[in-house]
């Protein structure tokens, strides 16, 4: 899936809220579902204009961005100390 056509932002669609391309479904709605312990299938059932590939790609990109932010130090991560003698 072409990442450049995954999300659209237009002042004519929901006042510029980022939505899944060719839909009126805000991307934030997917994250709200995940946060509320709903499944991806539940999200897709409730928003049939979003296809599975779109939703999965958005989640993958969000995960990659989060990991990049931790590595770059923009988000603090708790360091786990290993017990002495462990490697």
PyMOL commands that set and color helices and strands:
alter all, ss='L'
color gray80, all
select helices_A, chain A and resi 3-5+14-16+27-35+40-46+52-71
alter helices_A, ss='H'
color red, helices_A
select strands_A, chain A and resi 7-8+19-20
alter strands_A, ss='S'
color yellow, strands_A
deselect
rebuild
show_as cartoon
